[in-house]
Amino acid sequence: MIPGVPQPAFYIFKCQQSAPPGMPKPSCVSQNDPESQQLFQHLAQSLMMKGIIGTVQPIQTGCLNRCQQGPVMLVEPGHTMYVELTKEKIDRIIDEHIIGGNIVSEYVIPDEMWGEAIPPSQMAK
Ligand code: FES
């Protein structure tokens, strides 16, 4: 039997939304903040250097609707939303959560900004 291609253990959705200059709304990638522009590359490079890219798949995504807490990224499975990211925080998340299996709770979005999901079956018309 041919072994199947293993599915990824994690997907990491990094918000790459960038607001045009002059927009009052905050965005996860900002022209005034060089580090914010480097975070996705840093994430991908760190996963590569640790040899776990593939089983951990970094995905560039649009706005995840938590712009005030940006830069943000969502780790799946688990619905874990990490906020106010820096390169150092990403390194810790990779080591402690992705490899170590322990969520870095200091960097997780506050509960009042990330309430329980409403099941679509309750909302569907
Ligand atoms: S711009 Fe990143 S969450 Fe909205």
Backbone and ligand atoms as CSV (ligand in chain L), in Angstrom:
chain,resi,resn,atom,element,x,y,z
A,1,MET,N,N,0.841,-1.197,0.000
A,1,MET,CA,C,0.000,0.000,0.000
A,1,MET,C,C,0.880,1.252,0.000
A,2,ILE,N,N,0.498,2.218,-0.815
A,2,ILE,CA,C,1.259,3.478,-0.854
A,2,ILE,C,C,0.832,4.332,0.345
A,3,PRO,N,N,1.816,4.777,1.160
A,3,PRO,CA,C,1.417,5.611,2.295
A,3,PRO,C,C,0.850,6.943,1.817
A,4,GLY,N,N,-0.132,7.473,2.502
A,4,GLY,CA,C,-0.720,8.758,2.116
A,4,GLY,C,C,0.216,9.899,2.448
A,5,VAL,N,N,0.026,11.002,1.789
A,5,VAL,CA,C,0.781,12.216,2.117
A,5,VAL,C,C,0.216,12.738,3.437
A,6,PRO,N,N,1.069,12.898,4.467
A,6,PRO,CA,C,0.507,13.308,5.755
A,6,PRO,C,C,-0.094,14.718,5.697
A,7,GLN,N,N,-1.209,14.878,6.352
A,7,GLN,CA,C,-1.797,16.222,6.443
A,7,GLN,C,C,-0.968,17.053,7.417
A,8,PRO,N,N,-1.006,18.384,7.301
A,8,PRO,CA,C,-0.260,19.203,8.250
A,8,PRO,C,C,-0.796,19.034,9.669
A,9,ALA,N,N,0.108,19.128,10.640
A,9,ALA,CA,C,-0.301,19.109,12.044
A,9,ALA,C,C,-0.935,20.441,12.433
A,10,PHE,N,N,-0.408,21.523,11.856
A,10,PHE,CA,C,-0.917,22.871,12.152
A,10,PHE,C,C,-0.950,23.705,10.882
A,11,TYR,N,N,-1.934,24.586,10.837
A,11,TYR,CA,C,-1.926,25.710,9.905
A,11,TYR,C,C,-1.788,26.976,10.740
A,12,ILE,N,N,-0.941,27.886,10.295
A,12,ILE,CA,C,-0.825,29.167,10.992
A,12,ILE,C,C,-1.222,30.258,10.005
A,13,PHE,N,N,-2.342,30.890,10.287
A,13,PHE,CA,C,-2.865,31.941,9.412
A,13,PHE,C,C,-2.375,33.295,9.921
A,14,LYS,N,N,-1.461,33.889,9.190
A,14,LYS,CA,C,-0.908,35.183,9.596
A,14,LYS,C,C,-1.613,36.283,8.798
A,15,CYS,N,N,-2.234,37.202,9.498
A,15,CYS,CA,C,-2.906,38.321,8.821
A,15,CYS,C,C,-1.862,39.194,8.147
A,16,GLN,N,N,-2.022,39.389,6.842
A,16,GLN,CA,C,-1.081,40.204,6.068
A,16,GLN,C,C,-1.761,41.460,5.521
A,17,GLN,N,N,-2.892,41.796,6.118
A,17,GLN,CA,C,-3.629,42.974,5.639
A,17,GLN,C,C,-2.832,44.239,5.914
A,18,SER,N,N,-2.753,45.080,4.917
A,18,SER,CA,C,-2.053,46.344,5.087
A,18,SER,C,C,-2.981,47.470,4.636
A,19,ALA,N,N,-3.213,48.416,5.521
A,19,ALA,CA,C,-4.112,49.526,5.183
A,19,ALA,C,C,-3.340,50.547,4.363
A,20,PRO,N,N,-4.015,51.201,3.430
A,20,PRO,CA,C,-3.338,52.247,2.671
A,20,PRO,C,C,-2.909,53.391,3.594
A,21,PRO,N,N,-1.836,54.133,3.225
A,21,PRO,CA,C,-1.390,55.225,4.085
A,21,PRO,C,C,-2.533,56.211,4.325
A,22,GLY,N,N,-2.591,56.735,5.536
A,22,GLY,CA,C,-3.631,57.720,5.843
A,22,GLY,C,C,-4.904,57.105,6.376
A,23,MET,N,N,-5.028,55.781,6.285
A,23,MET,CA,C,-6.227,55.124,6.824
A,23,MET,C,C,-6.156,55.159,8.345
A,24,PRO,N,N,-7.216,55.633,9.003
A,24,PRO,CA,C,-7.171,55.689,10.465
A,24,PRO,C,C,-7.217,54.305,11.116
A,25,LYS,N,N,-7.817,53.330,10.410
A,25,LYS,CA,C,-7.974,51.987,10.967
A,25,LYS,C,C,-6.608,51.293,11.071
A,26,PRO,N,N,-6.314,50.653,12.206
A,26,PRO,CA,C,-5.038,49.934,12.294
A,26,PRO,C,C,-5.055,48.689,11.412
A,27,SER,N,N,-3.878,48.234,11.032
A,27,SER,CA,C,-3.797,46.997,10.245
A,27,SER,C,C,-2.581,46.221,10.705
A,28,CYS,N,N,-2.584,44.924,10.406
A,28,CYS,CA,C,-1.527,44.044,10.917
A,28,CYS,C,C,-0.182,44.285,10.253
A,29,VAL,N,N,-0.203,44.765,9.016
A,29,VAL,CA,C,1.046,45.126,8.350
A,29,VAL,C,C,0.966,46.628,8.102
A,30,SER,N,N,1.948,47.358,8.638
A,30,SER,CA,C,1.891,48.811,8.541
A,30,SER,C,C,3.141,49.348,7.848
A,31,GLN,N,N,2.912,50.351,7.007
A,31,GLN,CA,C,4.047,50.981,6.332
A,31,GLN,C,C,4.970,51.706,7.313
A,32,ASN,N,N,4.430,52.068,8.474
A,32,ASN,CA,C,5.242,52.791,9.470
A,32,ASN,C,C,5.948,51.861,10.433
A,33,ASP,N,N,5.776,50.558,10.245
A,33,ASP,CA,C,6.333,49.616,11.211
A,33,ASP,C,C,7.054,48.493,10.455
A,34,PRO,N,N,8.373,48.686,10.249
A,34,PRO,CA,C,9.113,47.702,9.435
A,34,PRO,C,C,9.010,46.285,9.984
A,35,GLU,N,N,9.005,46.109,11.308
A,35,GLU,CA,C,8.931,44.746,11.848
A,35,GLU,C,C,7.630,44.063,11.425
A,36,SER,N,N,6.546,44.839,11.367
A,36,SER,CA,C,5.258,44.233,10.996
A,36,SER,C,C,5.315,43.653,9.587
A,37,GLN,N,N,6.184,44.221,8.743
A,37,GLN,CA,C,6.292,43.739,7.363
A,37,GLN,C,C,7.144,42.473,7.263
A,38,GLN,N,N,7.901,42.186,8.321
A,38,GLN,CA,C,8.837,41.053,8.259
A,38,GLN,C,C,8.332,39.816,8.987
A,39,LEU,N,N,7.176,39.929,9.646
A,39,LEU,CA,C,6.763,38.843,10.542
A,39,LEU,C,C,6.435,37.548,9.803
A,40,PHE,N,N,5.771,37.657,8.643
A,40,PHE,CA,C,5.429,36.409,7.943
A,40,PHE,C,C,6.689,35.689,7.479
A,41,GLN,N,N,7.622,36.456,6.925
A,41,GLN,CA,C,8.872,35.854,6.465
A,41,GLN,C,C,9.638,35.240,7.639
A,42,HIS,N,N,9.608,35.932,8.751
A,42,HIS,CA,C,10.274,35.422,9.943
A,42,HIS,C,C,9.644,34.094,10.386
A,43,LEU,N,N,8.318,34.062,10.369
A,43,LEU,CA,C,7.591,32.840,10.741
A,43,LEU,C,C,7.989,31.691,9.818
A,44,ALA,N,N,7.923,31.930,8.509
A,44,ALA,CA,C,8.222,30.872,7.541
A,44,ALA,C,C,9.675,30.413,7.659
A,45,GLN,N,N,10.588,31.368,7.827
A,45,GLN,CA,C,12.013,31.013,7.938
A,45,GLN,C,C,12.288,30.210,9.206
A,46,SER,N,N,11.657,30.611,10.296
A,46,SER,CA,C,11.888,29.890,11.556
A,46,SER,C,C,11.375,28.456,11.450
A,47,LEU,N,N,10.211,28.278,10.808
A,47,LEU,CA,C,9.667,26.924,10.643
A,47,LEU,C,C,10.607,26.088,9.768
A,48,MET,N,N,11.171,26.739,8.754
A,48,MET,CA,C,12.082,26.049,7.848
A,48,MET,C,C,13.363,25.648,8.587
A,49,MET,N,N,13.910,26.591,9.351
A,49,MET,CA,C,15.173,26.313,10.048
A,49,MET,C,C,14.999,25.219,11.101
A,50,LYS,N,N,13.816,25.111,11.650
A,50,LYS,CA,C,13.572,24.058,12.641
A,50,LYS,C,C,13.166,22.741,11.979
A,51,GLY,N,N,13.028,22.758,10.662
A,51,GLY,CA,C,12.738,21.530,9.927
A,51,GLY,C,C,11.288,21.083,10.011
A,52,ILE,N,N,10.384,22.007,10.362
A,52,ILE,CA,C,8.985,21.595,10.567
A,52,ILE,C,C,8.035,22.233,9.560
A,53,ILE,N,N,8.604,22.940,8.567
A,53,ILE,CA,C,7.713,23.503,7.541
A,53,ILE,C,C,7.143,22.322,6.766
A,54,GLY,N,N,5.883,22.403,6.409
A,54,GLY,CA,C,5.236,21.270,5.740
A,54,GLY,C,C,4.238,20.666,6.699
A,55,THR,N,N,4.761,20.144,7.811
A,55,THR,CA,C,3.806,19.669,8.814
A,55,THR,C,C,3.224,20.857,9.574
A,56,VAL,N,N,3.894,21.985,9.478
A,56,VAL,CA,C,3.319,23.251,9.954
A,56,VAL,C,C,3.264,24.169,8.744
A,57,GLN,N,N,2.075,24.572,8.381
A,57,GLN,CA,C,1.904,25.318,7.143
A,57,GLN,C,C,1.549,26.779,7.429
A,58,PRO,N,N,2.469,27.706,7.140
A,58,PRO,CA,C,2.137,29.117,7.334
A,58,PRO,C,C,1.336,29.639,6.144
A,59,ILE,N,N,0.255,30.332,6.409
A,59,ILE,CA,C,-0.630,30.821,5.352
A,59,ILE,C,C,-0.781,32.336,5.515
A,60,GLN,N,N,-0.603,33.070,4.420
A,60,GLN,CA,C,-0.848,34.512,4.453
A,60,GLN,C,C,-2.333,34.735,4.223
A,61,THR,N,N,-2.938,35.493,5.097
A,61,THR,CA,C,-4.369,35.692,4.963
A,61,THR,C,C,-4.715,37.175,5.067
A,62,GLY,N,N,-5.952,37.487,4.700
A,62,GLY,CA,C,-6.455,38.846,4.847
A,62,GLY,C,C,-6.934,39.074,6.273
A,63,CYS,N,N,-7.664,40.156,6.451
A,63,CYS,CA,C,-8.079,40.611,7.787
A,63,CYS,C,C,-8.853,39.516,8.534
A,64,LEU,N,N,-8.463,39.295,9.776
A,64,LEU,CA,C,-9.124,38.311,10.641
A,64,LEU,C,C,-10.048,39.003,11.649
A,65,ASN,N,N,-10.305,40.274,11.423
A,65,ASN,CA,C,-11.275,41.041,12.222
A,65,ASN,C,C,-10.889,41.266,13.669
A,66,ARG,N,N,-9.615,41.281,13.933
A,66,ARG,CA,C,-9.156,41.668,15.274
A,66,ARG,C,C,-8.025,42.693,15.126
A,67,CYS,N,N,-8.271,43.657,14.244
A,67,CYS,CA,C,-7.242,44.615,13.814
A,67,CYS,C,C,-6.659,45.432,14.969
A,68,GLN,N,N,-7.490,45.744,15.961
A,68,GLN,CA,C,-7.000,46.567,17.090
A,68,GLN,C,C,-5.891,45.845,17.847
A,69,GLN,N,N,-5.868,44.529,17.761
A,69,GLN,CA,C,-4.871,43.742,18.501
A,69,GLN,C,C,-3.693,43.306,17.614
A,70,GLY,N,N,-3.609,43.843,16.410
A,70,GLY,CA,C,-2.605,43.386,15.467
A,70,GLY,C,C,-1.188,43.704,15.887
A,71,PRO,N,N,-0.222,43.074,15.233
A,71,PRO,CA,C,-0.349,41.978,14.271
A,71,PRO,C,C,-0.847,40.681,14.930
A,72,VAL,N,N,-1.716,39.991,14.209
A,72,VAL,CA,C,-2.320,38.774,14.759
A,72,VAL,C,C,-2.040,37.567,13.858
A,73,MET,N,N,-2.130,36.377,14.465
A,73,MET,CA,C,-2.141,35.137,13.670
A,73,MET,C,C,-2.970,34.096,14.412
A,74,LEU,N,N,-3.616,33.245,13.618
A,74,LEU,CA,C,-4.519,32.233,14.145
A,74,LEU,C,C,-3.887,30.861,13.936
A,75,VAL,N,N,-3.797,30.086,15.009
A,75,VAL,CA,C,-3.229,28.739,14.919
A,75,VAL,C,C,-4.382,27.736,14.932
A,76,GLU,N,N,-4.389,26.878,13.915
A,76,GLU,CA,C,-5.378,25.805,13.806
A,76,GLU,C,C,-4.678,24.465,13.696
A,77,PRO,N,N,-5.185,23.412,14.320
A,77,PRO,CA,C,-6.424,23.400,15.092
A,77,PRO,C,C,-6.261,24.078,16.446
A,78,GLY,N,N,-7.398,24.442,17.014
A,78,GLY,CA,C,-7.402,25.006,18.353
A,78,GLY,C,C,-7.990,26.396,18.431
A,79,HIS,N,N,-8.115,27.085,17.230
A,79,HIS,CA,C,-8.695,28.429,17.251
A,79,HIS,C,C,-7.916,29.353,18.171
A,80,THR,N,N,-6.584,29.219,18.192
A,80,THR,CA,C,-5.793,30.046,19.096
A,80,THR,C,C,-5.367,31.320,18.364
A,81,MET,N,N,-5.838,32.461,18.848
A,81,MET,CA,C,-5.535,33.751,18.224
A,81,MET,C,C,-4.445,34.451,19.030
A,82,TYR,N,N,-3.283,34.599,18.406
A,82,TYR,CA,C,-2.174,35.318,19.039
A,82,TYR,C,C,-2.153,36.759,18.540
A,83,VAL,N,N,-1.887,37.685,19.466
A,83,VAL,CA,C,-2.014,39.107,19.139
A,83,VAL,C,C,-0.742,39.878,19.496
A,84,GLU,N,N,-0.676,41.097,18.959
A,84,GLU,CA,C,0.450,42.020,19.214
A,84,GLU,C,C,1.792,41.318,19.007
A,85,LEU,N,N,1.911,40.665,17.858
A,85,LEU,CA,C,3.073,39.818,17.599
A,85,LEU,C,C,4.344,40.608,17.337
A,86,THR,N,N,5.441,40.009,17.736
A,86,THR,CA,C,6.792,40.454,17.384
A,86,THR,C,C,7.541,39.193,16.944
A,87,LYS,N,N,8.755,39.363,16.444
A,87,LYS,CA,C,9.546,38.188,16.062
A,87,LYS,C,C,9.819,37.305,17.280
A,88,GLU,N,N,10.126,37.937,18.399
A,88,GLU,CA,C,10.422,37.160,19.614
A,88,GLU,C,C,9.206,36.346,20.046
A,89,LYS,N,N,8.020,36.955,19.954
A,89,LYS,CA,C,6.813,36.226,20.354
A,89,LYS,C,C,6.583,35.043,19.419
A,90,ILE,N,N,6.789,35.246,18.130
A,90,ILE,CA,C,6.611,34.154,17.167
A,90,ILE,C,C,7.570,33.002,17.497
A,91,ASP,N,N,8.811,33.331,17.830
A,91,ASP,CA,C,9.784,32.274,18.176
A,91,ASP,C,C,9.293,31.466,19.373
A,92,ARG,N,N,8.779,32.155,20.380
A,92,ARG,CA,C,8.299,31.451,21.581
A,92,ARG,C,C,7.077,30.590,21.261
A,93,ILE,N,N,6.194,31.113,20.409
A,93,ILE,CA,C,4.989,30.354,20.038
A,93,ILE,C,C,5.394,29.073,19.300
A,94,ILE,N,N,6.368,29.178,18.415
A,94,ILE,CA,C,6.825,27.981,17.687
A,94,ILE,C,C,7.397,26.965,18.678
A,95,ASP,N,N,8.274,27.417,19.561
A,95,ASP,CA,C,8.931,26.478,20.480
A,95,ASP,C,C,7.950,25.890,21.490
A,96,GLU,N,N,7.136,26.749,22.089
A,96,GLU,CA,C,6.321,26.277,23.215
A,96,GLU,C,C,4.980,25.677,22.796
A,97,HIS,N,N,4.332,26.282,21.785
A,97,HIS,CA,C,3.014,25.786,21.380
A,97,HIS,C,C,3.147,24.744,20.265
A,98,ILE,N,N,3.768,25.150,19.164
A,98,ILE,CA,C,3.781,24.285,17.975
A,98,ILE,C,C,4.621,23.032,18.221
A,99,ILE,N,N,5.790,23.199,18.838
A,99,ILE,CA,C,6.634,22.029,19.111
A,99,ILE,C,C,6.317,21.449,20.489
A,100,GLY,N,N,6.185,22.326,21.470
A,100,GLY,CA,C,6.036,21.855,22.849
A,100,GLY,C,C,4.621,21.461,23.246
A,101,GLY,N,N,3.630,21.946,22.505
A,101,GLY,CA,C,2.255,21.570,22.814
A,101,GLY,C,C,1.587,22.398,23.897
A,102,ASN,N,N,2.238,23.487,24.321
A,102,ASN,CA,C,1.636,24.342,25.359
A,102,ASN,C,C,1.362,25.734,24.802
A,103,ILE,N,N,0.109,26.134,24.836
A,103,ILE,CA,C,-0.281,27.460,24.352
A,103,ILE,C,C,0.431,28.533,25.177
A,104,VAL,N,N,0.923,29.577,24.494
A,104,VAL,CA,C,1.585,30.677,25.211
A,104,VAL,C,C,0.497,31.678,25.601
A,105,SER,N,N,-0.092,31.462,26.760
A,105,SER,CA,C,-1.319,32.195,27.103
A,105,SER,C,C,-1.101,33.704,27.217
A,106,GLU,N,N,0.118,34.142,27.557
A,106,GLU,CA,C,0.362,35.606,27.652
A,106,GLU,C,C,0.120,36.319,26.325
A,107,TYR,N,N,0.264,35.611,25.224
A,107,TYR,CA,C,0.146,36.264,23.917
A,107,TYR,C,C,-1.215,36.019,23.255
A,108,VAL,N,N,-2.085,35.296,23.949
A,108,VAL,CA,C,-3.391,34.983,23.379
A,108,VAL,C,C,-4.323,36.178,23.574
A,109,ILE,N,N,-5.187,36.393,22.619
A,109,ILE,CA,C,-6.172,37.468,22.664
A,109,ILE,C,C,-7.016,37.360,23.941
A,110,PRO,N,N,-7.363,38.496,24.587
A,110,PRO,CA,C,-8.204,38.417,25.793
A,110,PRO,C,C,-9.581,37.807,25.474
A,111,ASP,N,N,-10.123,37.084,26.461
A,111,ASP,CA,C,-11.409,36.387,26.276
A,111,ASP,C,C,-12.524,37.321,25.794
A,112,GLU,N,N,-12.535,38.571,26.318
A,112,GLU,CA,C,-13.641,39.465,25.956
A,112,GLU,C,C,-13.585,39.864,24.473
A,113,MET,N,N,-12.425,39.648,23.838
A,113,MET,CA,C,-12.308,39.945,22.411
A,113,MET,C,C,-12.445,38.682,21.553
A,114,TRP,N,N,-12.635,37.546,22.199
A,114,TRP,CA,C,-12.605,36.270,21.464
A,114,TRP,C,C,-13.552,35.301,22.164
A,115,GLY,N,N,-14.831,35.696,22.193
A,115,GLY,CA,C,-15.832,34.873,22.873
A,115,GLY,C,C,-16.082,33.573,22.127
A,116,GLU,N,N,-16.821,32.698,22.775
A,116,GLU,CA,C,-17.171,31.405,22.179
A,116,GLU,C,C,-17.823,31.602,20.814
A,117,ALA,N,N,-17.482,30.760,19.877
A,117,ALA,CA,C,-18.077,30.819,18.538
A,117,ALA,C,C,-19.551,30.438,18.606
A,118,ILE,N,N,-20.342,31.058,17.721
A,118,ILE,CA,C,-21.765,30.694,17.608
A,118,ILE,C,C,-21.870,29.642,16.503
A,119,PRO,N,N,-22.427,28.481,16.847
A,119,PRO,CA,C,-22.521,27.448,15.805
A,119,PRO,C,C,-23.407,27.919,14.651
A,120,PRO,N,N,-22.975,27.735,13.417
A,120,PRO,CA,C,-23.795,28.138,12.270
A,120,PRO,C,C,-25.207,27.534,12.315
A,121,SER,N,N,-25.329,26.332,12.899
A,121,SER,CA,C,-26.666,25.706,12.960
A,121,SER,C,C,-27.639,26.555,13.771
A,122,GLN,N,N,-27.100,27.389,14.703
A,122,GLN,CA,C,-27.977,28.264,15.490
A,122,GLN,C,C,-28.336,29.540,14.733
A,123,MET,N,N,-27.581,29.873,13.724
A,123,MET,CA,C,-27.795,31.140,13.019
A,123,MET,C,C,-28.464,30.961,11.667
A,124,ALA,N,N,-28.331,29.770,11.128
A,124,ALA,CA,C,-28.798,29.553,9.749
A,124,ALA,C,C,-30.293,29.819,9.639
A,125,LYS,N,N,-30.685,30.505,8.547
A,125,LYS,CA,C,-32.109,30.823,8.329
A,125,LYS,C,C,-32.771,29.738,7.503
L,1,FES,S1,S,-5.859,43.832,9.616
L,1,FES,FE1,FE,-5.179,42.045,10.644
L,1,FES,S2,S,-6.929,41.467,11.744
L,1,FES,FE2,FE,-7.616,43.112,10.583
